[in-house]
């Protein structure tokens, strides 16, 4: 249906009700902008917030960032949010507090109906579910493989640790993130998130360390709440020049070796066979 594989190193949350933040979001160099209808919008403002999505999407996406909309979890709100969010300028929706594959399938059915009604291609609206509680983590594999609209998945670290009573940013976060990464890779989608909270923009060094730990665990980008976090995420979740140069060397030398009938070689004093060659090609294609 979609075949889309996002490269979202940085996803900046922007409250759709904040005219000032919406106006500047396209200047922040984030790969994606998440217009928030959920936590950043008071209950009394939900209805008005929906009316702002269409114009806000055009504004925040004018520099080329993918535009996503985070909808609410309660069904009555979620249905109205999808009606407001789905349109030509919105690439996808962020689904919070997803507990099951059935949850994703129900929302996918609604999305398909709205797309058809509005003349959009089937699958235009991709899904980025967030696992934020123990029940969702138990069905991580099912959620990741629930529907072709699902192109990325992430653990909502703060919500998850609150729900489980774990220490924020502790070993429990890392273990839960590992399980989400594994489920994502098995389903062929992109794992996105941090092993710690995304709200720590007061200590950017600590935020960088968290991003580096997350990349090492297999995560490929992360949401953030402040513009100062965007360049850190873009840097950490991008391959360095040294990594790219080594990958190019591995690919070149291994392809020469294959042509000569060799299946394993050393490059720079390190063993290289097919898995290392394939990894180098993936890095160069990212």
C-alpha positions as CSV (number, residue, x, y, z in Angstrom):
1,X,0.0,0.0,0.0
2,X,2.7,2.5,0.9
3,X,6.3,1.2,0.6
4,X,7.4,4.4,2.3
5,X,10.4,4.1,4.6
6,X,10.9,7.4,6.5
7,X,14.2,9.0,7.4
8,X,13.1,10.9,10.5
9,X,16.2,11.7,12.5
10,X,14.4,14.5,14.3
11,X,10.7,14.9,14.9
12,X,9.8,18.2,16.5
13,X,6.5,18.4,18.5
14,X,4.6,21.7,17.9
15,X,1.3,22.5,19.6
16,X,-1.1,23.2,16.8
17,X,-2.8,25.9,19.0
18,X,0.5,27.9,19.3
19,X,0.6,30.3,16.4
20,X,4.1,31.4,17.3
21,X,5.5,27.9,17.3
22,X,3.7,26.9,14.2
23,X,5.0,30.0,12.3
24,X,8.6,29.2,13.1
25,X,8.6,25.4,12.9
26,X,9.7,25.2,9.3
27,X,12.9,27.0,10.2
28,X,14.1,24.4,12.7
29,X,15.5,21.9,10.2
30,X,13.6,19.0,11.7
31,X,13.0,16.0,9.4
32,X,9.4,15.9,10.6
33,X,7.0,18.2,12.4
34,X,4.4,16.7,14.7
35,X,1.4,18.9,15.1
36,X,0.1,18.0,18.5
37,X,-3.6,17.5,19.2
38,X,-3.0,15.5,22.3
39,X,-1.0,16.4,25.5
40,X,-0.2,19.9,24.4
41,X,-3.8,20.9,23.9
42,X,-6.2,21.4,26.8
43,X,-9.5,19.5,26.7
44,X,-11.4,22.8,26.3
45,X,-9.3,23.6,23.2
46,X,-9.5,20.2,21.4
47,X,-12.3,21.2,19.0
48,X,-10.7,24.5,18.0
49,X,-7.4,22.8,17.6
50,X,-8.8,20.5,14.9
51,X,-9.8,23.5,12.8
52,X,-6.2,24.7,12.8
53,X,-4.6,21.5,11.4
54,X,-5.1,22.1,7.7
55,X,-3.5,25.6,7.5
56,X,-0.8,24.7,10.1
57,X,0.2,21.7,8.0
58,X,0.9,23.9,5.0
59,X,2.9,26.3,7.2
60,X,5.1,23.9,9.0
61,X,5.7,21.8,5.9
62,X,6.8,24.6,3.6
63,X,10.5,23.8,3.9
64,X,10.0,20.1,3.0
65,X,9.7,18.5,6.4
66,X,7.2,15.6,6.7
67,X,4.1,16.8,8.6
68,X,2.6,14.4,11.1
69,X,-0.4,14.9,13.4
70,X,-0.6,13.4,16.9
71,X,-4.2,12.4,17.6
72,X,-5.8,11.6,20.9
73,X,-6.3,8.1,22.3
74,X,-9.9,8.0,23.4
75,X,-12.0,6.7,20.4
76,X,-14.5,9.6,20.2
77,X,-11.6,12.1,20.1
78,X,-9.5,9.9,17.8
79,X,-12.1,9.6,15.1
80,X,-12.7,13.4,15.0
81,X,-8.9,14.0,15.0
82,X,-8.4,11.7,12.0
83,X,-11.2,13.6,10.2
84,X,-9.3,16.8,10.8
85,X,-5.8,15.5,10.2
86,X,-6.1,13.5,6.9
87,X,-5.3,15.7,3.9
88,X,-2.8,16.3,1.1
89,X,-0.4,18.3,3.4
90,X,-0.3,15.7,6.2
91,X,2.0,12.7,5.6
92,X,0.9,10.7,8.6
93,X,-0.5,10.5,12.1
94,X,1.1,9.7,15.4
95,X,-1.0,7.2,17.3
96,X,-0.4,7.5,21.1
97,X,-0.9,4.8,23.7
98,X,-1.4,1.9,21.2
99,X,-2.1,-1.3,23.1
100,X,-2.8,-3.8,20.3
101,X,-2.8,-4.5,16.6
102,X,-6.6,-4.3,16.6
103,X,-6.3,-0.7,17.7
104,X,-4.2,0.1,14.6
105,X,-6.5,-1.8,12.3
106,X,-9.6,0.1,13.4
107,X,-7.9,3.4,12.8
108,X,-6.6,2.2,9.5
109,X,-10.2,1.5,8.4
110,X,-11.2,5.0,9.3
111,X,-8.2,6.5,7.5
112,X,-9.0,4.6,4.4
113,X,-12.6,5.9,4.4
114,X,-11.5,9.5,4.9
115,X,-8.9,9.2,2.1
116,X,-11.3,7.8,-0.3
117,X,-13.9,10.5,0.5
118,X,-11.2,13.2,-0.1
119,X,-9.8,11.8,-3.3
120,X,-6.4,10.9,-1.8
121,X,-4.4,7.8,-2.9
122,X,-5.0,4.8,-0.7
123,X,-2.3,4.6,1.9
124,X,-1.4,8.3,1.6
125,X,-1.6,8.7,5.4
126,X,1.1,6.6,7.2
127,X,1.0,5.6,10.8
128,X,3.6,6.1,13.6
129,X,2.2,4.2,16.6
130,X,3.6,4.9,20.0
131,X,3.8,2.1,22.6
132,X,3.4,3.7,26.0
133,X,2.3,1.0,28.4
134,X,3.0,-2.7,29.4
135,X,0.1,-4.0,27.4
136,X,1.3,-2.4,24.2
137,X,4.8,-3.7,24.8
138,X,3.5,-7.2,25.0
139,X,2.0,-6.9,21.5
140,X,4.8,-4.9,20.0
141,X,5.3,-7.4,17.2
142,X,1.7,-7.4,16.4
143,X,1.5,-3.6,16.4
144,X,4.5,-3.3,14.1
145,X,3.1,-5.7,11.6
146,X,-0.6,-4.7,11.9
147,X,-1.0,-2.8,8.7
148,X,1.0,-1.5,5.7
149,X,0.4,2.1,6.9
150,X,2.6,1.5,9.9
151,X,6.1,2.8,8.8
152,X,7.6,3.6,12.2
153,X,7.1,2.7,15.8
154,X,8.5,4.0,19.1
155,X,8.4,3.6,22.8
156,X,7.0,6.6,24.7
157,X,9.6,6.4,27.4
158,X,8.1,8.8,30.0
159,X,4.6,7.3,29.7
160,X,6.0,3.8,29.8
161,X,8.1,4.4,33.0
162,X,5.1,6.1,34.6
163,X,2.8,3.2,33.8
164,X,5.3,0.6,35.0
165,X,6.8,2.4,38.0
166,X,10.3,2.1,36.5
167,X,13.0,4.7,36.8
168,X,13.0,7.1,33.8
169,X,16.0,6.5,31.6
170,X,17.0,3.4,33.6
171,X,17.6,-0.2,32.6
172,X,13.9,-0.8,32.2
173,X,13.7,1.9,29.5
174,X,16.6,0.3,27.6
175,X,15.1,-3.2,27.8
176,X,11.7,-2.0,26.6
177,X,13.4,0.0,23.8
178,X,15.3,-3.1,22.7
179,X,12.1,-5.0,22.5
180,X,10.5,-2.3,20.3
181,X,13.6,-2.2,18.1
182,X,13.5,-5.9,17.6
183,X,9.8,-5.9,16.8
184,X,10.3,-3.0,14.3
185,X,13.2,-4.7,12.5
186,X,11.3,-8.0,12.3
187,X,8.4,-6.1,10.6
188,X,10.7,-4.1,8.3
189,X,9.7,-0.7,9.8
190,X,11.7,2.1,11.4
191,X,12.3,2.2,15.2
192,X,12.2,5.7,16.6
193,X,12.7,7.1,20.1
194,X,15.0,7.6,23.0
195,X,15.9,5.3,25.8
196,X,15.3,8.3,28.1
197,X,12.8,11.2,28.3
198,X,12.7,13.6,25.3
199,X,11.8,16.6,27.5
200,X,15.3,17.2,28.9
201,X,16.3,20.3,26.9
202,X,17.8,22.0,30.0
203,X,20.8,19.7,29.8
204,X,21.7,19.2,26.2
205,X,24.9,17.2,27.0
206,X,22.7,14.7,28.8
207,X,20.3,14.7,25.9
208,X,23.1,14.0,23.4
209,X,24.3,11.1,25.5
210,X,20.8,9.7,25.6
211,X,20.6,10.0,21.8
212,X,23.9,8.3,21.3
213,X,22.9,5.4,23.6
214,X,19.6,5.2,21.6
215,X,21.4,5.0,18.2
216,X,23.7,2.3,19.6
217,X,20.6,0.3,20.6
218,X,19.3,0.5,17.0
219,X,16.9,3.4,17.2
220,X,17.0,5.6,14.1
221,X,15.7,9.0,15.2
222,X,13.7,10.6,18.0
223,X,11.0,13.0,18.8
224,X,11.9,16.2,20.6
225,X,10.1,19.2,22.2
226,X,12.5,22.0,21.8
227,X,14.3,23.5,18.7
228,X,17.7,23.2,20.5
229,X,17.4,19.4,20.4
230,X,16.9,19.2,16.6
231,X,20.6,19.7,15.5
232,X,21.7,17.2,18.1
233,X,19.3,14.5,16.8
234,X,20.2,15.3,13.2
235,X,23.9,14.9,13.9
236,X,23.7,11.8,16.2
237,X,21.4,9.9,13.9
238,X,23.4,10.6,10.8
239,X,26.5,8.6,9.9
240,X,29.8,10.4,10.4
241,X,32.2,11.0,7.5
242,X,34.5,8.4,9.0
243,X,31.7,5.8,9.0
244,X,30.7,6.7,5.4
245,X,34.3,6.5,4.2
246,X,34.8,3.1,5.8
247,X,31.5,1.8,4.4
248,X,32.6,2.9,0.9
249,X,35.9,1.2,1.3
250,X,34.2,-2.0,2.5
251,X,31.8,-2.0,-0.4
252,X,34.5,-1.3,-3.0
253,X,37.0,-3.8,-1.7
254,X,34.5,-6.6,-1.1
255,X,33.0,-6.3,-4.5
256,X,36.5,-6.6,-6.0
257,X,37.0,-9.7,-3.8
258,X,33.7,-11.2,-5.0
259,X,34.7,-10.7,-8.6
260,X,37.9,-12.6,-7.8
261,X,36.0,-15.4,-6.2
262,X,36.7,-14.5,-2.6
263,X,34.0,-14.6,0.1
264,X,35.9,-13.1,3.0
265,X,38.6,-10.4,3.2
266,X,40.1,-8.0,5.7
267,X,39.6,-4.2,5.3
268,X,41.8,-2.0,7.5
269,X,42.7,-5.0,9.7
270,X,39.1,-6.1,10.3
271,X,37.3,-9.2,8.9
272,X,34.6,-8.6,6.3
273,X,32.2,-11.1,4.8
274,X,28.7,-10.8,3.4
275,X,26.9,-9.5,6.6
276,X,29.4,-6.7,7.0
277,X,29.2,-5.9,3.2
278,X,25.4,-5.7,3.4
279,X,25.6,-3.5,6.5
280,X,28.0,-1.1,4.7
281,X,25.6,-0.9,1.7
282,X,22.6,-0.1,4.1
283,X,24.7,2.7,5.7
284,X,25.5,4.3,2.4
285,X,21.8,4.1,1.3
286,X,20.5,5.7,4.5
